[in-house]
Amino acid sequence: MSKSAGQIVSAGDDVVLPVFVSKSIIFPSTLLKVTGFIKTFKLPEQLDEARFLVLKNETEGKLDSKLWFVGTVCSLEKKDNAYFLSGKSRAEAIKIWRDKGVLIASIKELEDISTIGELTGAQMPILWGCVESIRLFLKKWQEKIPKEEQELRKLIAGQLTGIDVQRREKEIIYSLPWHILVNFPTFFSLEFKEEMLKTDKVVDRLLSIVEKLQQEVVVSQYTDSFTDIDTASPINLEPEENGTISE
């Protein structure tokens, strides 16, 4: 299965990303509150040959989540013969280094603070509709997962079980994988995603996405593209005979 230009690839608890110079990289985002975090890192010089950025999860105990649940917007750009990584996220970057032509960022997940009191009774009907959309979305996605992708099958099965048990409980609003509605380029523009991530208000994010969905897309129309994004073969980080990293 071919990988796309913005491919996010899971490798256990690590995530491998292509290096984009002067372009933004969007990580999948949950719609929980973003902990304010903006840092700029000066990376080693002469990194033109570095093709990938590897995020290593240094959270104590690794938690139960994978890195694709860590919401962040980050960019990597070149200035004065050096690279700068900046981001606003729910993950704290501890350090960044280079290893065999690959940039590696060590990160720590930050705890979310749920504020269920923000959701009012008047807002709940449309949110329940979103919950049901995600449930159906996951079921369709589950049908398309290749048999060999056992880890992904288990992840989605677990999400579905949780939704079925808590689908009418207010707390579920804060634990759903909302990023599946905003993670794919066929859904929303980069500008819309960046704008959405500027606010830490849960309701503002949810309603802006719902409004956008109502205006532009029907979720079920895009299920064919999901496996192309999340189940593509991992990037080969082993150098080839010519010393380069294969794509």
C-alpha positions as CSV (number, residue, x, y, z in Angstrom):
1,M,0.0,0.0,0.0
2,S,1.5,3.3,-1.0
3,K,2.1,6.0,1.6
4,S,1.1,9.6,1.1
5,A,3.3,12.7,1.3
6,G,2.3,13.5,4.9
7,Q,2.4,9.9,6.1
8,I,2.3,9.3,9.9
9,V,3.7,5.9,10.6
10,S,3.5,4.0,13.9
11,A,6.5,2.0,15.0
12,G,5.5,0.6,18.4
13,D,5.5,3.5,20.8
14,D,7.4,5.7,18.4
15,V,6.1,7.7,15.4
16,V,8.1,8.3,12.2
17,L,7.4,11.5,10.3
18,P,8.9,12.8,7.1
19,V,10.9,16.0,7.5
20,F,9.3,19.0,5.9
21,V,11.3,22.1,5.5
22,S,9.3,25.3,5.8
23,K,6.0,23.4,5.9
24,S,3.7,22.5,8.8
25,I,3.2,19.0,10.0
26,I,-0.1,18.2,11.6
27,F,-0.3,15.5,14.2
28,P,-3.7,13.9,14.8
29,S,-5.5,15.7,17.5
30,T,-7.9,14.7,20.2
31,L,-10.3,17.5,21.1
32,L,-9.3,17.7,24.7
33,K,-7.7,20.9,26.0
34,V,-4.3,21.7,24.6
35,T,-1.8,22.5,27.3
36,G,-0.1,25.7,26.4
37,F,3.3,24.7,25.0
38,I,5.4,26.6,22.4
39,K,9.1,26.0,22.1
40,T,11.7,26.4,19.3
41,F,14.6,24.1,19.1
42,K,17.8,24.8,17.2
43,L,18.7,21.5,15.6
44,P,22.2,20.5,14.4
45,E,23.4,22.1,11.2
46,Q,23.9,20.3,7.9
47,L,20.8,18.1,8.2
48,D,19.7,18.4,4.6
49,E,20.1,14.6,4.2
50,A,17.8,14.0,7.2
51,R,14.5,12.7,5.7
52,F,12.5,11.7,8.8
53,L,11.7,12.9,12.3
54,V,11.2,10.2,14.9
55,L,9.2,11.0,18.0
56,K,10.1,8.8,20.9
57,N,7.6,8.6,23.7
58,E,9.4,9.1,27.0
59,T,6.2,9.3,29.1
60,E,6.7,7.3,32.3
61,G,5.0,3.9,31.8
62,K,4.3,4.9,28.2
63,L,0.6,5.1,29.2
64,D,-1.9,3.0,27.3
65,S,-2.2,5.4,24.4
66,K,-0.1,5.7,21.2
67,L,1.5,8.9,20.0
68,W,-1.1,9.5,17.4
69,F,-3.4,10.5,20.3
70,V,-1.1,13.4,21.2
71,G,-2.5,16.5,19.6
72,T,0.0,19.0,18.3
73,V,0.8,21.4,15.5
74,C,4.5,21.6,14.7
75,S,6.7,22.9,12.0
76,L,10.3,22.3,11.0
77,E,12.0,25.0,9.1
78,K,15.5,26.0,8.0
79,K,17.0,29.4,9.1
80,D,20.6,30.4,8.7
81,N,21.9,26.9,8.0
82,A,20.1,25.5,11.1
83,Y,16.8,23.8,11.6
84,F,14.2,25.0,14.0
85,L,11.4,22.8,15.4
86,S,8.5,24.6,16.9
87,G,5.2,23.4,18.1
88,K,2.1,23.8,20.2
89,S,1.0,20.6,21.7
90,R,-0.2,18.2,24.4
91,A,3.3,16.8,24.4
92,E,6.5,18.3,25.9
93,A,9.6,17.9,23.7
94,I,12.5,16.9,26.0
95,K,15.4,16.9,23.6
96,I,16.2,16.6,19.9
97,W,19.1,14.9,18.3
98,R,20.3,13.2,15.1
99,D,21.1,9.6,14.6
100,K,22.3,8.1,11.3
101,G,20.6,10.8,9.2
102,V,17.3,10.7,11.2
103,L,16.1,13.5,13.5
104,I,14.8,12.2,16.8
105,A,12.6,14.2,19.2
106,S,12.1,12.8,22.7
107,I,8.7,13.8,24.0
108,K,6.6,13.4,27.1
109,E,2.8,13.3,27.0
110,L,1.0,16.0,29.0
111,E,-2.0,15.2,31.1
112,D,-5.4,16.4,29.9
113,I,-7.7,18.2,32.2
114,S,-11.3,17.4,31.4
115,T,-13.8,20.2,32.0
116,I,-17.1,18.5,31.5
117,G,-18.9,21.5,32.9
118,E,-18.3,23.3,29.7
119,L,-20.9,21.2,27.9
120,T,-24.5,22.4,28.2
121,G,-27.7,20.4,27.7
122,A,-28.4,22.5,24.6
123,Q,-25.2,21.4,23.0
124,M,-25.5,17.7,23.7
125,P,-27.8,16.5,20.9
126,I,-25.4,17.6,18.2
127,L,-22.5,16.0,20.1
128,W,-24.4,12.7,20.5
129,G,-24.8,12.8,16.7
130,C,-21.0,13.1,16.5
131,V,-20.5,10.2,18.8
132,E,-22.8,8.1,16.6
133,S,-20.9,9.2,13.5
134,I,-17.6,8.2,15.0
135,R,-19.1,4.8,16.0
136,L,-20.3,4.1,12.4
137,F,-17.0,5.5,11.0
138,L,-15.0,3.0,13.2
139,K,-17.2,0.1,12.2
140,K,-16.7,0.9,8.5
141,W,-13.0,1.3,9.0
142,Q,-12.8,-2.0,10.9
143,E,-14.2,-3.8,7.9
144,K,-11.4,-2.5,5.7
145,I,-8.4,-3.4,8.0
146,P,-6.1,-6.0,6.5
147,K,-6.0,-9.2,8.5
148,E,-2.3,-8.8,9.2
149,E,-2.9,-5.5,11.0
150,Q,-3.8,-7.1,14.3
151,E,-2.7,-4.3,16.6
152,L,-4.9,-1.8,14.7
153,R,-7.8,-4.2,14.7
154,K,-7.6,-4.5,18.5
155,L,-7.3,-0.7,18.9
156,I,-10.4,0.0,16.9
157,A,-12.3,-2.9,18.6
158,G,-11.5,-1.4,22.0
159,Q,-12.7,2.0,20.9
160,L,-16.0,0.5,19.6
161,T,-16.5,-1.4,22.8
162,G,-16.0,1.7,24.9
163,I,-18.5,3.7,22.7
164,D,-21.1,1.0,22.9
165,V,-20.9,1.0,26.7
166,Q,-20.8,4.7,27.3
167,R,-22.4,6.2,24.2
168,R,-24.9,8.2,26.2
169,E,-22.7,9.2,29.1
170,K,-21.4,12.8,29.0
171,E,-17.8,11.8,29.9
172,I,-17.4,9.9,26.6
173,I,-17.1,13.3,24.8
174,Y,-13.7,13.6,26.3
175,S,-12.4,10.1,25.5
176,L,-13.4,9.6,21.9
177,P,-10.8,9.6,19.1
178,W,-12.1,12.8,17.7
179,H,-8.9,13.1,15.6
180,I,-10.3,10.7,13.1
181,L,-12.6,13.4,11.9
182,V,-9.8,15.9,11.3
183,N,-6.7,13.9,10.5
184,F,-7.1,13.3,6.8
185,P,-6.3,15.8,4.1
186,T,-9.4,14.9,2.2
187,F,-11.5,16.2,5.1
188,F,-10.2,19.7,5.9
189,S,-7.6,22.2,4.8
190,L,-4.4,22.7,6.7
191,E,-5.6,26.3,7.5
192,F,-8.8,25.0,9.1
193,K,-6.9,22.5,11.3
194,E,-4.5,25.1,12.5
195,E,-7.3,27.5,13.3
196,M,-9.1,24.8,15.2
197,L,-6.1,24.1,17.3
198,K,-5.7,27.7,18.4
199,T,-8.5,27.4,20.9
200,D,-8.4,25.2,24.1
201,K,-12.2,25.3,24.4
202,V,-13.6,21.8,23.9
203,V,-17.0,23.0,22.8
204,D,-15.6,25.5,20.3
205,R,-13.5,22.8,18.7
206,L,-16.3,20.3,18.5
207,L,-18.8,22.7,17.1
208,S,-16.4,24.1,14.6
209,I,-15.8,20.6,13.3
210,V,-19.4,19.7,13.2
211,E,-20.2,22.8,11.3
212,K,-17.5,22.1,8.8
213,L,-18.7,18.5,8.4
214,Q,-22.2,19.7,7.7
215,Q,-21.0,22.2,5.2
216,E,-18.5,20.2,3.2
217,V,-18.5,16.4,3.8
218,V,-20.4,13.3,4.7
219,V,-18.2,11.1,6.8
220,S,-19.1,7.9,5.1
221,Q,-18.0,9.2,1.7
222,Y,-14.4,9.1,2.7
223,T,-14.0,5.7,4.4
224,D,-12.0,4.4,1.4
225,S,-9.1,6.7,2.2
226,F,-8.7,5.7,5.9
227,T,-6.6,2.6,5.5
228,D,-4.3,4.4,3.1
229,I,-3.4,6.8,5.9
230,D,-3.2,4.7,9.0
231,T,-2.3,1.2,7.9
232,A,0.4,1.8,5.3
233,S,3.6,-0.2,5.6
234,P,6.1,1.4,8.0
235,I,8.9,3.5,6.5
236,N,12.1,1.5,6.2
237,L,14.7,3.3,8.3
238,E,17.5,0.9,7.4
239,P,20.1,2.5,5.1
240,E,20.2,1.0,1.6
241,E,23.4,0.1,-0.1
242,N,24.0,3.7,-1.3
243,G,23.7,4.9,2.3
244,T,20.3,6.6,1.9
245,I,17.0,5.9,3.8
246,S,14.4,4.3,1.6
247,E,11.0,5.8,1.1
